[in-house]
Amino acid sequence: MTDEHAIIRALSSSIQTYNSYFQHILGADTGGGWKKSNKDHYCFIPTRNVEDIVRVLHYIRTLDTGRNRSRNKFLDCGCGIGNIMMLAGKVGFGPYGIEYEKENVELARKLLRNTIISSKQVIHGDIMEYKYYNQYDVIYYYEPLRDHKKQRQFADKIAKDAKRGAFVIPNGEWGSRKSEWEHIKYIGALGIYKKL
């Protein structure tokens, strides 16, 4: 059996390298957000909780050994440069991302081009207008909107639109309708919720 801690360390190291490469290319501050940012969308690249993200994704992959492995579509809402998509792909998910900022989409496609992730898997669009949340098995987001009220509306939209059996990993505001969702567990600061 593979050592889970070794997997987590290796993936965490690879994402830190990816983020460092990104910082080097643009001179961007991934800890404090982008210098260029739209008034509604919060361009921030999470690096502090990488190990928690890896643990959560690994946990979901091993949660039900009888689960149909073809049901593994992962969506990162506000995917930025695609770093979490890369992690999800390494853990065994079919990763997709949606990003509002065109520059981020182009950069993600460029950075991911030599991986198993197709440029078509990085979607240019608005998370509030996206209509296909029901096609994903796992949905992740890290505070993709600046305004607290809009964050709440987005969280409510995900809670409503996700399909039955989907897992949601909200890093920030969560709008669960308690009767429709089961809280699975916390890993670090991240909660895992499953739609009933």
C-alpha positions as CSV (number, residue, x, y, z in Angstrom):
1,M,0.0,0.0,0.0
2,T,1.3,3.4,-0.9
3,D,2.3,5.7,2.0
4,E,-0.3,8.5,2.0
5,H,2.2,10.9,3.7
6,A,4.7,10.4,0.9
7,I,2.0,11.2,-1.7
8,I,1.0,14.3,0.1
9,R,4.6,15.5,0.5
10,A,5.4,14.9,-3.2
11,L,2.3,16.6,-4.5
12,S,2.7,19.5,-2.1
13,S,6.3,20.0,-3.2
14,S,5.2,19.9,-6.9
15,I,2.6,22.5,-6.4
16,Q,5.0,24.8,-4.5
17,T,7.4,24.4,-7.4
18,Y,4.6,25.2,-9.9
19,N,3.7,28.3,-7.9
20,S,7.3,29.4,-7.7
21,Y,7.6,29.0,-11.4
22,F,4.5,31.2,-11.9
23,Q,5.8,33.9,-9.5
24,H,9.1,33.9,-11.4
25,I,7.4,34.3,-14.8
26,L,5.2,37.2,-13.8
27,G,6.8,38.6,-10.7
28,A,3.4,38.1,-9.1
29,D,2.7,38.0,-5.4
30,T,0.7,34.8,-4.9
31,G,0.4,35.4,-1.2
32,G,-1.3,38.8,-1.5
33,G,-3.2,38.4,-4.8
34,W,-2.6,39.8,-8.2
35,K,-1.8,43.4,-8.9
36,K,-4.4,43.4,-11.7
37,S,-7.8,42.3,-10.5
38,N,-11.4,42.9,-11.5
39,K,-13.7,44.6,-9.0
40,D,-15.8,41.5,-8.4
41,H,-13.4,38.6,-8.9
42,Y,-10.7,38.0,-6.4
43,C,-7.5,36.8,-8.1
44,F,-5.6,34.9,-5.4
45,I,-3.6,31.8,-5.7
46,P,-3.8,29.6,-2.6
47,T,-0.4,28.2,-1.5
48,R,-0.7,28.0,2.3
49,N,-3.1,25.1,2.4
50,V,-1.7,22.9,-0.3
51,E,-1.3,19.9,1.9
52,D,-4.9,20.2,3.2
53,I,-6.1,20.3,-0.5
54,V,-4.0,17.2,-1.3
55,R,-5.3,15.3,1.8
56,V,-8.9,16.2,0.9
57,L,-8.6,15.1,-2.7
58,H,-6.8,11.9,-1.7
59,Y,-9.5,11.2,1.0
60,I,-12.4,11.7,-1.6
61,R,-10.6,9.4,-4.0
62,T,-10.4,6.6,-1.4
63,L,-13.6,7.3,0.4
64,D,-15.6,4.7,-1.4
65,T,-13.5,1.9,-3.0
66,G,-16.6,0.7,-4.8
67,R,-17.2,4.1,-6.4
68,N,-17.3,4.2,-10.2
69,R,-13.8,5.6,-11.0
70,S,-15.1,7.1,-14.3
71,R,-17.2,9.5,-12.1
72,N,-14.2,11.7,-11.3
73,K,-14.8,15.1,-12.9
74,F,-13.3,17.9,-10.7
75,L,-14.1,21.6,-11.1
76,D,-12.0,24.4,-9.6
77,C,-14.2,27.6,-9.6
78,G,-11.9,30.6,-10.1
79,C,-9.0,28.3,-11.2
80,G,-6.5,31.1,-11.7
81,I,-3.4,29.6,-13.2
82,G,-4.6,26.0,-12.8
83,N,-2.5,24.9,-9.8
84,I,-5.3,23.1,-8.1
85,M,-6.4,21.5,-11.4
86,M,-2.9,20.1,-11.6
87,L,-3.1,18.7,-8.1
88,A,-6.5,17.1,-8.8
89,G,-5.1,15.5,-12.0
90,K,-2.2,14.0,-10.1
91,V,-4.5,12.5,-7.5
92,G,-6.6,10.9,-10.3
93,F,-9.4,13.3,-11.1
94,G,-10.3,14.6,-14.5
95,P,-9.7,18.3,-13.7
96,Y,-11.6,21.3,-15.1
97,G,-11.4,24.9,-14.1
98,I,-13.4,28.0,-14.8
99,E,-11.8,31.4,-14.7
100,Y,-13.1,34.9,-15.3
101,E,-9.9,36.8,-16.1
102,K,-8.8,36.1,-19.7
103,E,-5.1,36.6,-18.9
104,N,-5.3,33.9,-16.2
105,V,-7.0,31.5,-18.6
106,E,-4.3,32.1,-21.2
107,L,-1.6,31.6,-18.6
108,A,-3.2,28.5,-17.2
109,R,-3.4,27.0,-20.7
110,K,0.2,27.8,-21.3
111,L,1.5,26.4,-18.0
112,L,-0.6,23.2,-18.3
113,R,0.1,22.5,-22.0
114,N,2.7,19.9,-21.3
115,T,0.5,18.0,-18.8
116,I,-2.4,15.6,-19.2
117,I,-4.8,18.6,-18.9
118,S,-6.2,19.9,-22.2
119,S,-6.5,23.6,-22.8
120,K,-10.3,22.9,-23.3
121,Q,-10.5,22.0,-19.6
122,V,-9.7,25.6,-18.6
123,I,-12.9,27.4,-19.3
124,H,-13.1,31.2,-19.7
125,G,-16.4,32.2,-18.0
126,D,-18.2,33.8,-15.1
127,I,-18.8,31.4,-12.1
128,M,-22.2,33.2,-11.4
129,E,-23.5,32.5,-14.9
130,Y,-22.0,29.0,-15.4
131,K,-24.8,26.5,-15.9
132,Y,-23.0,23.1,-15.8
133,Y,-22.2,22.5,-12.1
134,N,-24.4,19.4,-12.2
135,Q,-21.8,17.7,-14.5
136,Y,-19.1,17.5,-11.8
137,D,-18.4,15.0,-9.1
138,V,-16.2,17.3,-7.0
139,I,-16.4,21.1,-6.9
140,Y,-13.7,23.2,-5.2
141,Y,-13.4,27.0,-4.7
142,Y,-11.2,29.4,-2.8
143,E,-13.0,32.7,-2.2
144,P,-13.4,33.5,-5.9
145,L,-15.4,36.7,-5.4
146,R,-14.4,39.8,-3.4
147,D,-17.8,40.9,-2.1
148,H,-19.2,38.9,0.9
149,K,-22.8,39.1,-0.4
150,K,-21.7,37.8,-3.8
151,Q,-19.7,35.0,-2.2
152,R,-22.9,34.0,-0.3
153,Q,-24.9,34.0,-3.6
154,F,-22.2,31.9,-5.3
155,A,-22.1,29.4,-2.4
156,D,-25.9,29.1,-2.6
157,K,-25.8,28.6,-6.3
158,I,-23.3,25.7,-5.9
159,A,-25.4,24.2,-3.2
160,K,-28.5,24.3,-5.4
161,D,-26.9,23.4,-8.8
162,A,-24.5,20.5,-7.8
163,K,-25.8,17.0,-8.6
164,R,-26.7,14.4,-6.0
165,G,-23.7,12.6,-4.7
166,A,-21.3,15.5,-5.6
167,F,-18.7,16.6,-3.1
168,V,-18.1,20.3,-2.5
169,I,-14.9,21.6,-0.9
170,P,-15.6,25.2,-0.1
171,N,-12.6,27.2,1.1
172,G,-14.5,30.2,2.3
173,E,-18.3,30.9,2.3
174,W,-20.5,27.8,2.2
175,G,-24.2,28.1,1.4
176,S,-25.3,24.5,2.2
177,R,-29.0,23.8,2.6
178,K,-28.4,21.6,5.7
179,S,-31.2,19.0,4.8
180,E,-29.7,18.4,1.4
181,W,-26.0,18.1,2.4
182,E,-24.0,15.8,4.6
183,H,-20.9,17.2,6.3
184,I,-18.3,14.4,5.8
185,K,-15.3,15.8,7.7
186,Y,-12.8,18.6,8.1
187,I,-9.2,18.1,7.0
188,G,-7.2,21.1,8.2
189,A,-9.3,24.2,7.4
190,L,-11.2,22.5,4.6
191,G,-14.7,21.0,5.0
192,I,-16.0,18.2,2.7
193,Y,-19.7,18.2,2.0
194,K,-21.7,15.6,0.0
195,K,-25.1,16.3,-1.6
196,L,-27.7,13.8,-0.6
